Every structure is written in C-alpha cells, then in structure tokens.
Amino acid sequence: MSEKLCPVCNKELVLEEAGYPMGSAFLKSDRIHVDIYSCPECHRVELFQANSDMVKCPKCGTLHSAKEECAICALNKALDGER
C-alpha cells in the first residue's frame, strides 16, 4: 500500500477510520464509503474512497463496510415491521 502524505505539511497521514459510510441509505447510488486519514502534525483530515473492509450484501448486492449491517436491507426490515 502506498504511503499517503499530507498535502499541507507532507507528513504521513494516519488511518483513523476505514470504510466509513457517507451519503443517504435511501439513495443507494449516492452512498459511498471512505477511509478517513488525519495528519498528526497539522490535523488536516483527508478522505479517500474505501478499498478495503468492504463486503457485498448476499441478499441485495449493496457494497458496505464489514463493520455495519447492509443499510438497504436494514431499512427494508424496518419498513416491513421486522424491527
């Protein structure tokens, strides 16, 4: 994996959170997952498209973080009164 450097102070960025969900669970196409990095020197935060820790839901095919339940299936369960 390539080293990610801060564009401000050129220090190596630290991974803070992998596969963080962003966007709406209602709009499947607008939901993305990002890896959040921070700079230990200037505290700048950078987002990169997540490429690890992602799984495909076997039921609906939505790509989501392995740390969370599929948002589409969870929403469908809630709307069907299963929760």
DOTI-249466 format. One record per residue: residue in one letter; z, x, y of N, C-alpha, C, O in turn. Coordinates in steps of 0.2 Angstrom, whole numbers, plus 5000, padded with zeros to 4 digits. Each point is the difference from the previous one (the first is absolute). Layout:
N
+-----+------+------+------+-------+-------+-------+------+------+------+------+------+------+
| res | n.c3 | n.c1 | n.c2 | ca.c3 | ca.c1 | ca.c2 | c.c3 | c.c1 | c.c2 | o.c3 | o.c1 | o.c2 |
+-----+------+------+------+-------+-------+-------+------+------+------+------+------+------+
|   A |    Z |    X |    Y |     Z |     X |     Y |    Z |    X |    Y |    Z |    X |    Y |
...
+-----+------+------+------+-------+-------+-------+------+------+------+------+------+------+
END
This chain:
83
+-----+------+------+------+-------+-------+-------+------+------+------+------+------+------+
| res | n.c3 | n.c1 | n.c2 | ca.c3 | ca.c1 | ca.c2 | c.c3 | c.c1 | c.c2 | o.c3 | o.c1 | o.c2 |
+-----+------+------+------+-------+-------+-------+------+------+------+------+------+------+
|   M | 5000 | 5004 | 4994 |  5000 |  4996 |  5006 | 5000 | 5004 | 5006 | 5004 | 5005 | 5000 |
|   S | 4992 | 4994 | 5005 |  4999 |  5004 |  5006 | 5006 | 4998 | 5005 | 5003 | 4995 | 5000 |
|   E | 4999 | 5011 | 5003 |  5006 |  4999 |  5005 | 4998 | 4996 | 5006 | 4994 | 5001 | 5003 |
|   K | 5010 | 4995 | 4999 |  4999 |  4996 |  5006 | 5004 | 5003 | 5006 | 5006 | 5001 | 5000 |
|   L | 4990 | 5000 | 5005 |  5003 |  5003 |  5006 | 5000 | 4996 | 5006 | 4996 | 4996 | 5001 |
|   C | 5010 | 5004 | 5003 |  5001 |  4997 |  5006 | 4994 | 5001 | 5005 | 4999 | 5006 | 5001 |
|   P | 4998 | 4990 | 5002 |  4994 |  5001 |  5005 | 5003 | 5002 | 5006 | 4997 | 5003 | 5005 |
|   V | 5010 | 4997 | 4997 |  5003 |  5002 |  5006 | 5003 | 5007 | 5000 | 4998 | 5004 | 5004 |
|   C | 5006 | 4997 | 4990 |  5003 |  5007 |  5000 | 4998 | 5004 | 4994 | 5003 | 5006 | 4999 |
|   N | 4993 | 4991 | 4997 |  4997 |  5004 |  4994 | 5005 | 5002 | 4995 | 4999 | 5004 | 4996 |
|   K | 5007 | 4992 | 5004 |  5004 |  5001 |  4994 | 4998 | 4996 | 4994 | 4997 | 4995 | 5001 |
|   E | 5006 | 5006 | 4993 |  4998 |  4996 |  4995 | 5004 | 4994 | 5000 | 5006 | 5000 | 5001 |
|   L | 4990 | 4994 | 4998 |  5003 |  4994 |  5000 | 5004 | 4998 | 4993 | 4998 | 5003 | 4995 |
|   V | 5007 | 4993 | 5005 |  5004 |  4999 |  4995 | 4999 | 4992 | 4998 | 5000 | 4996 | 5004 |
|   L | 4999 | 5003 | 4989 |  4998 |  4993 |  4998 | 5007 | 4996 | 5000 | 5005 | 5002 | 4997 |
|   E | 4995 | 4993 | 5007 |  5006 |  4996 |  5001 | 5000 | 4994 | 4995 | 5005 | 4998 | 4997 |
|   E | 4989 | 4999 | 5002 |  4999 |  4994 |  4996 | 4993 | 4999 | 4997 | 4995 | 5001 | 5004 |
|   A | 5005 | 4998 | 4990 |  4993 |  5000 |  4997 | 4998 | 4993 | 4998 | 5005 | 4996 | 4998 |
|   G | 4989 | 5002 | 5003 |  4998 |  4993 |  4999 | 5003 | 4995 | 5004 | 5001 | 4994 | 4997 |
|   Y | 5001 | 5007 | 5009 |  5003 |  4994 |  5004 | 4995 | 4995 | 5002 | 4994 | 5002 | 5002 |
|   P | 5007 | 4992 | 4996 |  4995 |  4994 |  5001 | 5000 | 4998 | 5008 | 5005 | 5000 | 5003 |
|   M | 4989 | 5000 | 4999 |  4999 |  4998 |  5007 | 4995 | 4994 | 5000 | 4995 | 5000 | 4996 |
|   G | 5005 | 4995 | 5009 |  4996 |  4995 |  5000 | 5003 | 4994 | 4997 | 5006 | 4999 | 4998 |
|   S | 4990 | 4995 | 5002 |  5002 |  4994 |  4998 | 4999 | 4999 | 4992 | 4995 | 5002 | 4997 |
|   A | 5010 | 4995 | 5000 |  5000 |  4998 |  4993 | 4995 | 4994 | 4999 | 4998 | 4999 | 4995 |
|   F | 5001 | 4998 | 5011 |  4996 |  4994 |  4999 | 4993 | 5001 | 5000 | 4995 | 4997 | 4998 |
|   L | 5003 | 5009 | 5006 |  4993 |  5002 |  5000 | 4999 | 5006 | 4996 | 5001 | 5006 | 5002 |
|   K | 4997 | 4993 | 4992 |  5000 |  5005 |  4995 | 4995 | 5006 | 5002 | 5002 | 5006 | 4999 |
|   S | 4993 | 4993 | 5005 |  4995 |  5005 |  5002 | 5003 | 5005 | 5005 | 4998 | 5005 | 5001 |
|   D | 5007 | 4992 | 5003 |  5003 |  5003 |  5006 | 5006 | 5004 | 4998 | 5003 | 5004 | 5004 |
|   R | 5000 | 4996 | 4990 |  5006 |  5003 |  4998 | 4998 | 5007 | 4997 | 4996 | 5001 | 4996 |
|   I | 5007 | 5004 | 5007 |  4999 |  5007 |  4998 | 5006 | 5003 | 4998 | 5006 | 4998 | 5002 |
|   H | 4994 | 5008 | 4995 |  5006 |  5004 |  4999 | 4999 | 5007 | 5003 | 4995 | 5003 | 4999 |
|   V | 5011 | 4999 | 5004 |  4999 |  5007 |  5003 | 5006 | 5004 | 4998 | 5005 | 4998 | 4998 |
|   D | 4994 | 5009 | 5002 |  5005 |  5005 |  4999 | 5002 | 5002 | 5007 | 4996 | 5001 | 5004 |
|   I | 5011 | 4999 | 4997 |  5002 |  5001 |  5007 | 5003 | 5007 | 5000 | 5004 | 5002 | 4996 |
|   Y | 4994 | 5002 | 5008 |  5002 |  5007 |  5001 | 5003 | 5001 | 5007 | 4998 | 4996 | 5005 |
|   S | 5007 | 5008 | 4996 |  5003 |  5002 |  5006 | 5000 | 5007 | 5001 | 5000 | 5004 | 4995 |
|   C | 5000 | 4998 | 5011 |  5001 |  5007 |  5002 | 5007 | 5002 | 5001 | 5004 | 4997 | 5004 |
|   P | 4999 | 5008 | 4993 |  5007 |  5002 |  5001 | 5001 | 5003 | 5006 | 5006 | 5001 | 5003 |
|   E | 4989 | 5002 | 5001 |  5001 |  5003 |  5006 | 4999 | 4996 | 5006 | 5005 | 4999 | 5004 |
|   C | 4990 | 4997 | 4997 |  4999 |  4995 |  5006 | 5001 | 4993 | 4998 | 5000 | 4996 | 5005 |
|   H | 5001 | 5002 | 4989 |  5002 |  4993 |  4998 | 4994 | 4995 | 5000 | 5001 | 4994 | 5000 |
|   R | 4993 | 5009 | 5001 |  4994 |  4996 |  5000 | 4999 | 4997 | 4993 | 5002 | 5003 | 4995 |
|   V | 4996 | 4991 | 5004 |  4999 |  4996 |  4994 | 4992 | 4999 | 4999 | 4997 | 4998 | 5005 |
|   E | 5001 | 5004 | 4989 |  4993 |  4999 |  4999 | 4999 | 4996 | 4993 | 5004 | 5000 | 4996 |
|   L | 4991 | 4996 | 5004 |  4998 |  4995 |  4995 | 4994 | 5003 | 4996 | 4995 | 5001 | 5004 |
|   F | 5005 | 4999 | 4990 |  4994 |  5001 |  4996 | 4999 | 4995 | 4994 | 5005 | 4997 | 4998 |
|   Q | 4989 | 5001 | 5001 |  4999 |  4995 |  4995 | 5003 | 5003 | 4993 | 4999 | 5006 | 4998 |
|   A | 5005 | 4989 | 4999 |  5003 |  5002 |  4994 | 4995 | 5002 | 4994 | 4996 | 4996 | 4999 |
|   N | 5005 | 5009 | 4997 |  4996 |  5001 |  4995 | 5004 | 5002 | 4994 | 4997 | 5001 | 4994 |
|   S | 5010 | 4998 | 5006 |  5004 |  5001 |  4994 | 5005 | 4994 | 5000 | 5001 | 4996 | 5005 |
|   D | 5002 | 5003 | 4989 |  5005 |  4995 |  5000 | 4997 | 4993 | 5000 | 5004 | 4995 | 5002 |
|   M | 4990 | 5004 | 4997 |  4996 |  4994 |  5000 | 4998 | 4997 | 4994 | 4998 | 5004 | 4995 |
|   V | 5003 | 4990 | 5003 |  4999 |  4997 |  4994 | 4995 | 4993 | 5001 | 5001 | 4997 | 5006 |
|   K | 4996 | 5001 | 4989 |  4996 |  4994 |  5001 | 5003 | 4995 | 4996 | 5002 | 5001 | 4994 |
|   C | 4999 | 4993 | 5009 |  5003 |  4994 |  4997 | 4996 | 4998 | 4994 | 4994 | 4999 | 5001 |
|   P | 5009 | 5000 | 4993 |  4996 |  4998 |  4994 | 4998 | 4993 | 5001 | 4996 | 4998 | 4996 |
|   K | 5008 | 4998 | 5008 |  4998 |  4993 |  5000 | 4995 | 4998 | 5006 | 4995 | 4996 | 4998 |
|   C | 5005 | 5007 | 5008 |  4995 |  4998 |  5005 | 4996 | 5006 | 5002 | 4995 | 4999 | 5004 |
|   G | 5007 | 5007 | 4994 |  4996 |  5006 |  5002 | 5001 | 5003 | 5007 | 4997 | 5005 | 5002 |
|   T | 5008 | 4993 | 5001 |  5002 |  5002 |  5007 | 5003 | 5007 | 4999 | 5004 | 5002 | 4995 |
|   L | 4994 | 5003 | 5009 |  5003 |  5007 |  5000 | 5007 | 5000 | 5004 | 5000 | 4997 | 5006 |
|   H | 5005 | 5005 | 4991 |  5007 |  5000 |  5004 | 5004 | 5006 | 4998 | 4998 | 5003 | 4995 |
|   S | 5007 | 4998 | 5008 |  5005 |  5006 |  4999 | 5003 | 4998 | 4993 | 5002 | 4994 | 4999 |
|   A | 4999 | 5011 | 4997 |  5004 |  4999 |  4994 | 5007 | 4998 | 5001 | 5004 | 4998 | 4996 |
|   K | 4999 | 5004 | 5011 |  5007 |  4998 |  5001 | 5001 | 4993 | 5002 | 5005 | 4997 | 5001 |
|   E | 4989 | 4999 | 5000 |  5001 |  4993 |  5002 | 4996 | 4995 | 4995 | 4996 | 5002 | 4996 |
|   E | 5006 | 4992 | 5004 |  4997 |  4995 |  4996 | 4993 | 4998 | 5004 | 5000 | 5001 | 5006 |
|   C | 4995 | 4997 | 4990 |  4994 |  4998 |  5003 | 5001 | 4994 | 5005 | 5003 | 4995 | 4998 |
|   A | 4995 | 5006 | 5009 |  5002 |  4996 |  5005 | 4996 | 4993 | 4999 | 5003 | 4995 | 5001 |
|   I | 4991 | 5006 | 4996 |  4996 |  4994 |  4999 | 5003 | 4995 | 4995 | 5001 | 4994 | 5000 |
|   C | 5001 | 5009 | 4994 |  5003 |  4997 |  4995 | 5007 | 4997 | 5001 | 5002 | 4994 | 4999 |
|   A | 5002 | 5010 | 5005 |  5006 |  4997 |  5003 | 4999 | 4994 | 5004 | 5004 | 4996 | 5000 |
|   L | 4991 | 5005 | 5005 |  4999 |  4994 |  5004 | 4998 | 4994 | 4996 | 5002 | 4994 | 5001 |
|   N | 4994 | 5007 | 4994 |  4997 |  4994 |  4996 | 5006 | 4997 | 4996 | 5001 | 4994 | 5000 |
|   K | 5004 | 5010 | 4998 |  5006 |  4998 |  4996 | 5004 | 4995 | 5005 | 5002 | 4995 | 4998 |
|   A | 4999 | 5008 | 5008 |  5004 |  4996 |  5005 | 4997 | 4994 | 5002 | 5003 | 4995 | 5000 |
|   L | 4990 | 5005 | 5001 |  4997 |  4994 |  5001 | 5000 | 4994 | 4995 | 5000 | 4994 | 5001 |
|   D | 5000 | 5009 | 4993 |  5000 |  4996 |  4994 | 5007 | 4997 | 4998 | 5001 | 4997 | 4995 |
|   G | 5004 | 5006 | 5009 |  5007 |  4998 |  4999 | 5004 | 5003 | 4994 | 5005 | 4998 | 4997 |
|   E | 4992 | 5008 | 5001 |  5003 |  5004 |  4994 | 5006 | 5005 | 5003 | 5003 | 5003 | 4996 |
|   R | 4998 | 4997 | 5010 |  5005 |  5004 |  5003 | 5005 | 4996 | 5004 | 5005 | 5003 | 5002 |
+-----+------+------+------+-------+-------+-------+------+------+------+------+------+------+
END
